[in-house]
Amino acid sequence: MEPGPNKNGSRSSSYKKNKSPLYSSSLDGLISHGLLNSWRAMIRLFKIKDQRKEEAANANGRAPAKKQSAGELRLHKDISELNLPKTTTIAFPNGKDDLMNFEISIRPDEGYYLGGTFTFTFQISASYPHEPPKVKCKTKVYHPNIDLEGNVCLNILREDWKPVLNINTVIYGLNLLFTQPNDEDPLNHEAAAVLHDNPRLFETNVRRAMAGGYVGNTYFTRCI
């Protein structure tokens, strides 16, 4: 398969067909970037405030606040330990009272999707980590592994999910979808066929979609 553009807009001779471990079972060998000290501090602050509210309620004779589920406790731990790639940001649209629903935005710095911004929603159930997060892409994207409704094909969100995996694992997996799109396990079969048969046309279609416009009969909103 012909490579996508690197950071300088040229193609890398070392680009290889996607055989990432995230399409099978694990993230062995991936390198983390950056620290989330501010988010860790925020989570600690939330916990302190909640504890003080509960203590005040008890002092006033009111019933104590509802205890957090095991899923919420595990999610707090995951968030406090996040180590995001430099291409990724996280936001909690509903504020501190709803950490079970959040968004991440990915801005790839290499490959076909260089310069685009793609936002994903995460919904975490009370059964987490025994069931994986529900992840959807809010940004319409021309991609073999993301369909036009935002469903994401990533094995660690399906049959390869294990409770030892965490939010950081999923975020790195989503980043790899943009640097190593996989034509062997598609949701968008048309995009996968073009990637397999004509990588240059695939690149043209990706750039057209990110710039805002039609690819075939489908209109894509600008995301670059």
N, C-alpha and C positions, 0 to 999 in steps of 0.2 A: 504494500500500500504506500502511496506517495505521501510524504510528510506534509503537515500543516506548517504555517509560518512560525518562526521563532520570534523573539522579542524585537528583532531588527526587521521583521517583515519577510525574511528569507526562510528557506526551508532547511531544516537540520538534517544532515546525512545520517545522524544517529537515531532518528525517529524510527521506532519499530511498531509493528502491529500490536495492538493492545493485548497484553497477556497479564494484566495487573492482578495481584493476589486478591484485590477487593472484589474481583469478579468470581472468586472462588471462596476464600474462607477468612483471610486475615489481612492485617496491615503491617506485617513484619517488614522492617527495613525502612519505613517511612520516617522522614525527618520533620520534627515540629519546628515552628517558627513563632517567636514572639511570646509575650506573657500577658495575661489578663488580670493584672493586679487590681485594676479599678473594679472589675466585675467581682473579683473575690472579696474585695473590701465591701462592695455593695451587698453581697449575699450575707456577709457577717453582720452588717448593719441591720439588714432585714431580720435576722434571727434575734439580735439583741432587742430590737423594737418589739417583735412579737412576744419575746419572753417578758418584757416589761409590761406589755398590755395584759398578759395573762396574770402576772403578779398583782397588777392593779385591780383586775376583775376579781381575783380571789380575795383581796383585801376588802373589797366592797360587798362581798357576799354573793357575787354573781357566779354563775356556772363557769368553769374554766373553758378556755377556747378549745375548739375541736382540734384533736391531735392530727398531725400530718400522717398521711398514708405512707406505707413503705416506698411506694413509687415516688412520692414527693420528696422524701428524705434522700432517696438515691439520686434523683434529679438535681437536688441542691448540691450534692457532693460532686456530680458530674460538672455542673456549671462552675463551681468553685475551683475545679481543677482544669478548666478549659485552657488549651494552648493552641490558639487559632493560627492557621496559616496567614501569611501577610496579605493574601488575596481575599480574606473573608472578614466580614463584620457581623455582629449579632445585635438584635434589638428585641425588646419586650414591649410590644404595642399596648398591652393591657396593664402595664405597670407591675409593681412588686407583688400585687395580690394574685397574679396569674402567671406564674413562671412555667406552667405546664403547656402554654401556647406561646411560641416565639418565632422569630424569623431570622434567617441568615441571608446575607447577600454575598455573592461570589463575583469577583472581577478578575477573570483569568489574565495572567501576564505572559502567556505563551500559547501557541497552537492556533487552531482554526478560530477559536472564540476570543482571541486577544482583544481586550478593550471593552467587551460587553459587560453588562451588569445583570445578574440573574438572581432573583429572590425566591427563596424557598420557605414555606411554612412548615413548622413542626407542631404536631399535636401529640402530647405524651399522656398515656392513660395511667390510671391508678395501678395497673398491673405491671407497669414498667419496673424492672428490665426484663420481665418474663415475656413480654411482647414488645416488638420493636416500635419505635416512633412511627407515626403516620406522617409522611413527608410528601408535599406537593410543590411543584414549581409554579409560582405566580406569573412568571414572565413567559410569554409564548416564545418558544425557541425551536429552530429547525435542528433537530438532534435525533439520532437513531435510537437513543435510550430514554427519551422523554417524549411522550405523545402530546398532541395539541390540547389536551385537557389538563396537562400538568402532571400526569402520572409518571412516576420515575421507576425505571428498571435498574435496580441495584440489588445484587444477591444478598448483601448483608441486611437489607430491609425485608427479606423474604426468607427463603429456606436456610440461608447461612447465618441468620441472626442467632446469637447466643447471649445469655445474660451477662457474660463477662465483657461484652462489647459495651461501648458507651457513646455519648453524643459526639465526642471528639472523633471517634472512629467513623461515624456517619458523615460528619462534615468533611473529613479527608476523602471519603469515598465519593462524595458529590464533586469535590474539586477534581478528582481523577476523571470523572465523566467528561470534563471539558478539555483536559489535556490528552486523554486517551479514549475518545469515543469508540464504542464497540459495535461493529456491524454484525456480530455473531449472535447477539441476544437482544433483538430490537423490539421497541414498541412502535416506533415510526418506521414501518417497513420500506416506504418509499425512500426516506432519507438514508436508511441502511444500504439499500441497493445502489444508490448513487455513490455513497462513500466507498463501497466495495468495487464498483465498476469504473467509476470516473472521479477520482479524488479532486481533480481540478474543478470540475463542475460542482462538486460538493462544497468546496471552498467558496466558489462564487455564490452559491445559494445561501451559505451561512452569512457571508458579508452582506448580501442583499437583504436578508431577513433582519439582521441586526441594525441595518441602516434605516429600516422601516419601509416596507413595501411588500409586493406579492412574490411568492415563490409558488409557481403553479396557480392554483385557485385559492390559496391561503394567504391572508394578509397578516403580516407581523408588525407589531408596534416597535418603534425605534427603541433600542436599549444600549446604544453606544454613544 
